[in-house]
Amino acid sequence: MSRHDVYRRLLQHGALLFCSLWSGLAWADEVHLQNGDRLTGTIVKMEERVLTLQTDYGGEIKLDWGKVERLTSTSPLKILVPGASHDVLRDFLYGAQDLQEARELGPEGPVPLTDITAINLEPLRVTGTITVGGNSTSGNSSTKAFNSAARMTIQAYRQRLLLEGKYNYGQAGDQVTARNSLASLKHNYFVSKQIFIETFGMLEKDTLQNLQLRSTIGSGLGYQFYETARTTLALSVGLAHVNEHFTNSPNTQTPSARWSVRWEHALWPDRVKVFHRHEAFYDLNAGNAFRVNADQGVRITVYKNLFFNVEYDLRLNTQPAPGRKTTDEAVIFGVGYEFR
């Protein structure tokens, strides 16, 4: 064999070896599901028990983390795992030797997938909605109505901050039929995956109820039953201090027992969502009043982040100001924007 033939064969083998190595490096991440399916793509993140996989055949795919049996990645990922006193952020490489385990790039060895609380978690995550609605008529009747609501959730590791603001106004002729507003702030600190400590504050005003200002502060414990791509359900209970200022009756201050429920469920993912939120208080003196603020409805996505909102709001106070009714109800139609 001539020297030329030797060089030619070496070049051929080198090219084959380079192609093999390149194809190996170009392998996509793999996700194996419990039902036997195998998906390939690029692992983007996992948060709130939802794994996001970017693919070239179906775009962005979201998977229930509880359905993942094993996975492998071609590059290190930022993994959040429980520590002795708080979650620890580390670099891991999945499936380097064994597809059934996640192997840390360090001395601590394999980490089960069930211990992973997040992958490539953003330091700060902000989600929320803004809705507006209203109507105006003139002629034989003259009416005006306007309502707006904004809700925002800010999360970072074990911390969660929930902010809410609402305003409603109505007028028939020259008579004001509704004018009320609410602002609330809740802070949740998760001591485990599902149990959290909650502190909160709330301000309320209502002209038609003769309520100048009701301020509420308190704290308690909460439990996150579900936090998935389709369903969110959380319950909290605790104690609060309520301070009320009315225009036609003495001011009151009272301790109060308090509980709240927050539930959302996607009937059709990314299209139709139903929700129910309520907050209830039982005043331990000042007439032992029982008060509930509740809103429930359906949200229908019409285009990308824009949605149509139908909502029924109920506000109950068994000890209202003199001459006022115990119940206020409102059916609200509006449009909104969801930001992430």
NUKOL-654478 format. One record per residue: residue number from 1; residue in one letter; y, x, z of N, C-alpha, C in turn. Coordinates in steps of 0.2 Angstrom, whole numbers. Atoms other than C-alpha are relative to their C-alpha. Example, Ala and Ser with C-alpha at 12.3 -4.5 7.8 and 13.67 -1.06 7.14 Angstrom:
// NUKOL-654478
   i aa   n_Y   n_X   n_Z  ca_Y  ca_X  ca_Z   c_Y   c_X   c_Z
   1  a    -6     4     0   -22    62    39     6     4     0
   2  s    -6    -4    -1    -5    68    36     5    -4     3
// end
This chain:
// NUKOL-654478
   i aa   n_Y   n_X   n_Z  ca_Y  ca_X  ca_Z   c_Y   c_X   c_Z
   1  m    -6     4     0     0     0     0     6     4     0
   2  s    -6    -4     1    17     7    -5     5    -1     6
   3  r    -5     0    -5    31    10     7     5    -7    -2
   4  h    -4     6     2    41    -4    -3    -4    -6     3
   5  d     3     6    -2    27   -17     1     0     0     7
   6  v    -1     0    -7    27   -12    19     6    -3     3
   7  y    -6     3    -2    45   -15    21     1    -7    -2
   8  r    -1     7     2    44   -31    11    -4    -5     5
   9  r     4     4    -5    30   -38    23     4     0     7
  10  l    -3     0    -6    40   -32    38     6    -5     0
  11  l    -5     5     1    55   -42    32    -2    -7     0
  12  q     2     7     0    45   -57    29    -2    -2     7
  13  h     2     2    -7    37   -57    47     6     0     4
  14  g    -6     0    -4    54   -53    54     4    -7    -1
  15  a    -3     6     2    61   -68    45    -3    -6     3
  16  l     4     5    -3    47   -79    51     1     0     8
  17  l    -1    -1    -7    49   -73    69     7    -3     2
  18  f    -7     2    -1    68   -76    68     0    -8     0
  19  c     0     7     0    65   -94    62    -3    -4     5
  20  s     3     3    -5    53   -97    75     4     0     7
  21  l    -4    -1    -6    64   -91    89     6    -5    -1
  22  w    -6     5     1    79  -101    81    -2    -7     1
  23  s     2     7     0    69  -117    80    -2    -1     8
  24  g     2     1    -7    63  -114    98     7    -1     4
  25  l    -6     1    -4    81  -112   104     4    -7    -2
  26  a    -3     6     2    86  -127    94    -3    -7     3
  27  w     3     5    -3    74  -138   103     4    -4     4
  28  a    -4     4    -4    82  -153   111    -3    -1     7
  29  d     2     2    -7    81  -159   129    -5    -5    -1
  30  e     5     5     0    66  -170   132     0    -4     6
  31  v     0     4    -5    65  -185   143    -7    -4    -1
  32  h     7     3     0    47  -192   147     1    -6     5
  33  l    -1     6    -4    47  -210   154    -7    -2     2
  34  q     7     2    -3    33  -218   165    -4    -4    -5
  35  n     4     4     4    28  -229   151    -3     4    -6
  36  g     3    -5     5    23  -214   140     5     2    -6
  37  d    -4    -2     5    38  -214   129     3     7     1
  38  r    -3    -7    -1    46  -197   125     7     0    -4
  39  l    -7     0     3    65  -196   120     3     7     0
  40  t    -3    -6     1    74  -181   113     7     0    -1
  41  g    -7     1     1    92  -177   113     4     6     5
  42  t    -4    -5    -5   105  -168   125     2    -4     6
  43  i    -2     3    -6   106  -173   143     7     1     2
  44  v    -7     0    -2   124  -178   147     1     0     7
  45  k    -1     0    -7   123  -183   165    -4    -6     3
  46  m     3     5    -4   115  -194   178     4    -2     6
  47  e    -4     2    -6   125  -204   190    -2    -7     1
  48  e     2     7    -2   122  -220   200    -7    -2    -3
  49  r     7     1     2   104  -219   195    -1    -2    -8
  50  v     0     2     7   108  -220   176     0     7    -3
  51  l     0    -6     3   103  -205   165     3    -1    -7
  52  t    -3     1     7   114  -203   149    -3     5    -4
  53  l     2    -5     5   106  -195   134     3    -1    -7
  54  q    -3     1     7   115  -191   118    -5     2    -5
  55  t     4    -1     6   105  -192   102     3     0    -6
  56  d    -3     1     7   108  -190    84    -3    -6    -4
  57  y     3     6     3    97  -205    80     2    -7     3
  58  g    -2     6    -3   104  -218    92     6     0     4
  59  g    -6    -1    -4   120  -211    99    -1     1     7
  60  e     1    -1    -8   122  -212   118    -5    -5     2
  61  i     5     4    -3   107  -219   127     0     0     7
  62  k     0     1    -7   107  -225   145    -7    -2     2
  63  l     7     1    -3    90  -224   155     1    -1     7
  64  d     0     1    -7    86  -230   172    -4     6     3
  65  w     3    -7    -2    83  -214   182    -7    -2     4
  66  g     6     1    -4    69  -223   192    -6    -1    -5
  67  k     5     0     5    59  -224   175    -2     6    -3
  68  v     1    -6     3    60  -206   171    -6     4     4
  69  e     5    -3    -3    44  -197   175     1     8     0
  70  r    -1    -7     0    48  -179   170     5     1    -6
  71  l    -5    -2     5    61  -170   159     0     8    -1
  72  t    -1    -7     1    65  -153   152     7     1    -4
  73  s    -6    -2     3    81  -145   146     0     7    -2
  74  t     0    -7     4    86  -130   135     5     4     4
  75  s    -6    -4    -4   101  -125   147     0    -2     7
  76  p    -1     2    -7   105  -125   165     4    -6     1
  77  l    -4     6    -1   112  -142   172     2     1     7
  78  k    -3     0    -7   123  -145   187    -4    -6     4
  79  i     4     5    -4   112  -154   200     2    -1     7
  80  l    -2     2    -7   117  -163   216    -7    -2     4
  81  v     6     2    -4   103  -163   229     2     0     7
  82  p    -2     1    -7   103  -168   247     0     7     4
  83  g     1    -6    -4   107  -154   260    -1    -2     7
  84  a     1     1    -7   106  -153   279     5    -5     2
  85  s    -5     4    -2   123  -161   282     4    -3    -6
  86  h    -4     3     6   130  -165   264    -4     2    -6
  87  d     3    -1     7   125  -165   246     2     7    -2
  88  v    -2    -7     2   124  -147   238     0     0    -8
  89  l    -1     0     7   129  -144   220    -3     7    -2
  90  r     3    -7     2   118  -130   212    -2    -1    -8
  91  d     2    -1     6   112  -124   195    -8     0     0
  92  f     8     0     0    94  -129   190    -2     0    -8
  93  l     3     0     7    83  -127   174    -6    -4     1
  94  y     6     4     0    71  -141   171    -5     2    -4
  95  g     5     0     5    54  -139   165    -1     7    -3
  96  a     1    -7     3    54  -120   162    -7     2    -1
  97  q     7    -2     0    36  -118   166    -4    -7     1
  98  d     4     6    -2    30  -135   172     4    -7    -1
  99  l    -4     6     2    36  -152   164     1    -5     6
 100  q     0     5    -6    32  -161   181     5     2     5
 101  e    -4    -2    -5    44  -151   191     7     3    -2
 102  a    -6    -3     2    62  -145   191     1     6     4
 103  r     0    -6    -4    64  -127   195     7     3     0
 104  e    -6    -2    -2    79  -120   203     1     7    -3
 105  l    -1    -7     2    87  -104   196     2     4     7
 106  g    -1    -4    -7    86   -96   214    -6     0     4
 107  p     6    -2    -4    74   -93   228    -3    -6     3
 108  e     3     6    -4    71  -111   234    -6    -4    -3
 109  g     6     3     3    58  -116   222     1    -7    -3
 110  p    -1     7     3    54  -133   214     3    -5     4
 111  v    -4     5    -3    64  -148   217    -3    -7    -3
 112  p     2     7     3    56  -166   214     6    -4    -3
 113  l    -6     4     3    66  -177   203     2    -6     4
 114  t    -2     5    -5    66  -190   217     6     2     4
 115  d    -6    -2    -5    78  -179   227     6     1    -4
 116  i    -7    -1     4    91  -177   213     4    -6     0
 117  t    -5     5     0   106  -188   216     4    -1    -6
 118  a    -4     0     6   116  -183   201    -1     6    -4
 119  i     0    -6     4   116  -172   186     7     0    -4
 120  n    -7    -1     4   132  -165   178     5    -4     3
 121  l    -5     5    -3   142  -176   190     7     3    -1
 122  e    -7    -2     1   160  -176   186     3     0     8
 123  p    -3    -1    -7   171  -170   202     3    -7     2
 124  l    -4     7    -2   181  -187   201    -2    -5    -5
 125  r     1     5     4   176  -203   193     4    -6     1
 126  v    -5     5    -1   188  -217   190    -2    -6    -5
 127  t     2     6     4   183  -235   184     4    -5     2
 128  g    -4     5    -3   192  -251   185     1    -5    -6
 129  t    -2     5     5   198  -267   176     7    -2     1
 130  i    -6     4    -1   215  -275   173     0    -6    -4
 131  t     0     6     3   216  -293   169     7    -4     0
 132  v    -6     4     0   231  -305   164    -2    -6    -3
 133  g     1     6     3   232  -323   160     6    -4     2
 134  g    -6     4    -1   244  -337   160     1    -6    -6
 135  n    -1     5     5   251  -352   150     7    -3     1
 136  s    -7     3    -1   268  -361   147     0    -6    -5
 137  t     0     6     4   271  -379   141     8    -2     0
 138  s    -7     3    -1   288  -388   137    -1    -6    -4
 139  g     0     7     4   293  -405   130    -1    -5     6
 140  n     1     5    -5   286  -420   140    -1     3     7
 141  s     1    -4    -6   280  -408   153     2     7    -1
 142  s    -2    -7     0   286  -391   158    -4     3     6
 143  t     4    -4    -4   274  -379   166    -1     7    -2
 144  k     1    -7     1   272  -361   168    -6     3     5
 145  a     5    -4    -4   258  -350   175    -1     7    -2
 146  f     2    -7     1   254  -332   177    -4     3     5
 147  n     4    -3    -5   241  -322   185    -2     7    -2
 148  s     2    -7     2   236  -304   185    -4     3     6
 149  a     4    -3    -5   223  -293   194    -2     7    -2
 150  a     2    -7     1   219  -274   195    -5     2     5
 151  r     5    -3    -4   204  -266   202    -2     7    -2
 152  m     1    -7     2   200  -248   203    -5     3     5
 153  t     5    -3    -4   185  -238   210     1     8    -2
 154  i     0    -7     1   187  -219   213    -6     3     4
 155  q     6    -3    -3   171  -209   217     0     7    -1
 156  a     1    -8     0   168  -191   222    -6     1     5
 157  y     5    -1    -5   151  -187   229    -1    -5     5
 158  r     1     5    -5   149  -196   245     6    -5     2
 159  q    -6     4    -2   166  -204   245     1    -5    -6
 160  r    -1     5     4   171  -220   237     7    -4     2
 161  l    -7     3    -1   189  -228   236     0    -6    -4
 162  l    -1     6     4   191  -246   231     7    -3     1
 163  l    -7     3     0   209  -253   227     0    -6    -4
 164  e    -1     7     4   213  -271   222     7    -3     1
 165  g    -6     3    -1   229  -280   219     0    -6    -5
 166  k     0     6     3   231  -298   214     7    -4     0
 167  y    -6     4    -1   246  -310   210    -1    -6    -4
 168  n     0     6     4   247  -328   205     6    -4     1
 169  y    -6     4     0   262  -339   201    -1    -6    -5
 170  g     0     6     4   263  -357   195     6    -4     1
 171  q    -6     4    -1   277  -369   192     0    -6    -5
 172  a     0     6     4   278  -387   186     7    -3     1
 173  g    -7     2     0   296  -392   181     4     5     4
 174  d    -4    -5    -5   307  -385   195    -3     1     6
 175  q     3    -1    -6   294  -385   208    -5     6    -1
 176  v     5    -6     0   284  -369   212    -7    -3     3
 177  t     6     3    -2   266  -374   213    -5     5     3
 178  a     4    -5    -2   258  -357   217     4     7     0
 179  r    -3    -7    -1   265  -340   223    -4     4     5
 180  n     4    -4    -5   253  -328   232    -2     7    -3
 181  s     2    -7     2   248  -310   231    -4     3     6
 182  l     5    -4    -4   235  -298   239     0     7    -2
 183  a     1    -7     2   233  -280   240    -5     3     6
 184  s     5    -2    -5   218  -271   248    -2     7    -2
 185  l     3    -7     0   211  -253   251    -6     1     4
 186  k     7    -1    -4   193  -249   256    -2     7    -2
 187  h     3    -6     1   186  -232   259    -7     0     3
 188  n     7    -1    -2   167  -229   259    -2     7     1
 189  y     3    -6    -1   159  -214   266    -8    -1     1
 190  f     7     1     0   140  -213   262    -3     5     4
 191  v     4    -4    -4   130  -206   276    -7     1    -3
 192  s     6     0     4   114  -209   265     1    -3    -7
 193  k     0     3     7   110  -215   248     3    -7     0
 194  q    -2     7     0   113  -233   253     4    -2     6
 195  i    -4     2    -6   122  -233   270     6     3     0
 196  f    -6    -3     0   140  -231   271     4    -3     6
 197  i    -5     2    -5   154  -232   284     6    -2    -4
 198  e    -6     3     4   169  -243   278     6    -1     5
 199  t    -7     2    -3   187  -243   283     4    -3    -5
 200  f    -4     4     5   199  -255   275     6    -3     3
 201  g    -6     3    -1   216  -263   275     2    -5    -5
 202  m    -2     5     5   223  -278   267     7    -4     2
 203  l    -6     4    -1   240  -287   265     0    -6    -4
 204  e     0     6     3   242  -305   260     7    -4     1
 205  k    -6     4    -1   257  -316   256    -1    -7    -4
 206  d     1     6     4   257  -335   251     6    -5     2
 207  t    -6     4    -1   273  -345   249    -2    -7     2
 208  l     2     7    -1   264  -362   248    -3    -1     7
 209  q     3     0    -6   255  -358   264     4     2     6
 210  n    -4    -2    -5   270  -353   273    -1     7     4
 211  l     3    -6    -3   262  -336   276     5     5    -3
 212  q    -4    -6     2   275  -322   276    -4     6    -1
 213  l     4    -6     0   263  -308   279    -6    -1     4
 214  r     6     0    -4   245  -307   285    -3     8    -1
 215  s     2    -6     1   240  -289   288    -7     1     4
 216  t     6    -1    -3   222  -284   292    -3     7    -1
 217  i     3    -7     1   214  -267   296    -6    -1     4
 218  g     7     0    -4   196  -263   302    -5     5    -3
 219  s     5    -5     2   180  -254   300    -7    -3     1
 220  g     6     3    -1   162  -257   299    -6     4    -4
 221  l     5    -3     4   145  -252   291    -2    -4    -6
 222  g     2     3     7   139  -256   273    -7     2    -2
 223  y     6    -2     3   123  -256   264     0    -1    -8
 224  q     0     1     7   122  -253   245    -7    -1    -2
 225  f     7     2     2   106  -263   239    -1     3    -7
 226  y     1    -2     7   108  -259   221     7     3    -3
 227  e    -5    -4     4   119  -247   210    -3     2    -6
 228  t     3    -2     6   112  -247   193     4    -2    -6
 229  a    -4     1     6   118  -249   175     1    -8    -1
 230  r    -1     7     1   115  -268   176     2    -4     6
 231  t    -1     4    -6   116  -273   194     4     4     6
 232  t    -3    -3    -6   128  -269   209     0    -5     5
 233  l     0     5    -6   125  -277   226     2     4     6
 234  a    -2    -3    -6   134  -271   242     2    -5     5
 235  l    -2     4    -5   136  -279   259     3     4     6
 236  s    -3    -3    -6   147  -274   274     2    -4     5
 237  v    -2     4    -6   150  -280   291     4     4     5
 238  g    -4    -4    -5   162  -275   305     5    -4     4
 239  l    -5     3    -4   177  -279   316     7     2    -3
 240  a    -6    -1     3   195  -281   311     6    -2     5
 241  h    -5     3    -4   212  -284   319     5    -3    -5
 242  v    -4     4     5   223  -298   310     6    -1     4
 243  n    -7     2    -2   242  -300   312     3    -5    -5
 244  e    -2     5     5   249  -316   304     7    -2     2
 245  h    -7     2    -1   268  -320   302     1    -6    -5
 246  f    -1     6     3   271  -338   297     8    -2     0
 247  t    -7     2     0   288  -347   293     1    -6     5
 248  n    -1     6    -4   285  -362   303    -5    -1     6
 249  s     5     0    -6   273  -357   318     1     7     3
 250  p     0    -7    -3   272  -343   330    -5     5    -3
 251  n     4    -6     2   265  -326   325    -6     0     4
 252  t     7     0    -4   247  -323   330    -3     7    -2
 253  q     4    -6     0   237  -307   333    -7    -1     3
 254  t     7     2    -3   218  -308   335    -5     5    -3
 255  p     6    -3     2   202  -298   334    -4    -5    -5
 256  s     3     4     5   191  -304   320    -7     4    -2
 257  a     6    -3     3   173  -302   314     0    -1    -7
 258  r    -1     0     7   172  -298   296    -6     2    -4
 259  w     5    -2     4   159  -297   282     2    -1    -7
 260  s    -2     0     7   160  -294   263    -6     1    -4
 261  v     5    -1     5   149  -295   248     3     1    -7
 262  r    -2    -2     7   151  -287   231    -6     0    -5
 263  w     6     0     4   139  -292   217     2    -1    -7
 264  e    -1     0     7   139  -289   198    -6     1    -3
 265  h     6    -1     3   126  -291   186     1    -1    -8
 266  a    -1     0     7   125  -288   167    -6    -5    -3
 267  l     5     4     3   116  -303   159    -2     3    -7
 268  w     1    -3     7   118  -294   142     4     7     1
 269  p    -3    -7    -1   122  -275   145     5     1    -5
 270  d    -6    -2     4   139  -270   138     3    -6    -3
 271  r    -2     6     3   142  -288   133     2    -6     5
 272  v    -1     6    -5   141  -302   147    -2     2     7
 273  k     1    -1    -7   143  -299   165     3    -5     5
 274  v    -2     5    -5   144  -311   180     1     4     6
 275  f    -2    -3    -7   151  -307   197     2    -5     5
 276  h    -2     4    -6   154  -313   214     3     5     5
 277  r    -3    -4    -5   165  -305   227     3    -5     6
 278  h    -3     3    -5   170  -312   244     1     4     6
 279  e    -1    -3    -7   177  -307   261     2    -5     5
 280  a    -1     6    -5   176  -318   276     2     3     7
 281  f    -2    -2    -6   184  -317   293    -1    -6     5
 282  y     1     5    -6   180  -326   310     5     2     5
 283  d    -4    -2    -6   195  -325   322    -3    -1     6
 284  l     3     1    -6   189  -323   339     5    -3     5
 285  n    -4     5    -3   204  -332   346     5    -3    -5
 286  a    -5     3     5   220  -340   339    -3    -6    -4
 287  g     3     6     3   210  -356   336    -7     1    -3
 288  n     7    -2     3   194  -347   330     0    -2    -7
 289  a     0     1     7   199  -348   312    -5     3    -4
 290  f     5    -3     4   187  -345   299     3     0    -7
 291  r    -3    -1     6   194  -338   283    -4     4    -5
 292  v     4    -3     5   186  -334   266     5     1    -6
 293  n    -3    -1     7   193  -326   250    -6     2    -5
 294  a     5    -1     4   181  -327   236     2    -1    -7
 295  d    -1     1     7   181  -325   217    -6     1    -4
 296  q     6    -1     4   167  -327   205     1    -3    -7
 297  g    -1     2     7   166  -329   186    -5     4    -5
 298  v     4    -4     5   160  -321   170     5     4    -5
 299  r    -4    -4     4   167  -307   159    -4     1    -6
 300  i     3    -1     7   163  -306   140     4     5    -4
 301  t    -4    -5     4   167  -291   130     1    -2    -7
 302  v    -1     2     7   175  -295   114     1     6    -5
 303  y    -1    -5     4   179  -278   107     1     7     4
 304  k     0    -6    -4   175  -261   115     2    -1     7
 305  n    -1     1    -7   184  -261   132     4    -6     1
 306  l    -4     6    -1   193  -277   129    -5    -6     2
 307  f     5     6    -1   185  -293   137     4    -6     2
 308  f    -2     6    -1   188  -311   140    -3    -2     7
 309  n     2     1    -7   188  -317   159     1    -7     2
 310  v     0     7    -3   184  -334   166    -2     1     8
 311  e     1    -2    -7   186  -334   185     2    -7     4
 312  y    -1     5    -4   185  -347   199     2     3     7
 313  d    -2    -3    -6   195  -342   215     0    -5     5
 314  l     0     5    -6   193  -350   232     3     4     6
 315  r    -3    -2    -7   204  -347   248    -1    -5     5
 316  l     1     5    -6   199  -356   264     2     3     6
 317  n    -3    -1    -6   208  -356   280    -1    -6     5
 318  t     1     6    -4   201  -368   294     6    -1     4
 319  q    -5     1    -5   217  -366   304     7     2    -4
 320  p    -6    -2     4   232  -366   291     6    -1     4
 321  a    -6     2    -3   250  -367   296     1    -8     0
 322  p    -1     8     0   256  -385   301     2    -3    -7
 323  g    -2     4     7   257  -397   286    -4     3    -6
 324  r     3    -4     6   246  -385   275    -7    -2     0
 325  k     7     2     0   229  -389   268    -4     6     1
 326  t     4    -6    -2   214  -378   272    -3     3    -6
 327  t     3    -3     6   208  -375   254     5     1    -6
 328  d    -3    -1     6   216  -367   239    -5     2    -6
 329  e     4    -1     6   207  -367   222     4     2    -6
 330  a    -3    -2     7   211  -359   205    -5     2    -5
 331  v     4    -2     5   202  -358   189     5     4    -5
 332  i    -4    -5     4   209  -343   179    -4     2    -6
 333  f     2    -2     6   207  -339   161     5     6    -2
 334  g    -4    -6     2   213  -321   155    -4     4    -4
 335  v     3    -5     4   210  -306   145     1     6     4
 336  g     0    -6    -4   207  -289   152    -2     7    -4
 337  y     2    -7     2   204  -270   149    -4     3     5
 338  e     4    -4    -5   190  -260   157     1     8    -2
 339  f     0    -7     1   193  -241   159    -5     4     4
 340  r     5    -4    -3   181  -228   163     2     8    -1
// end
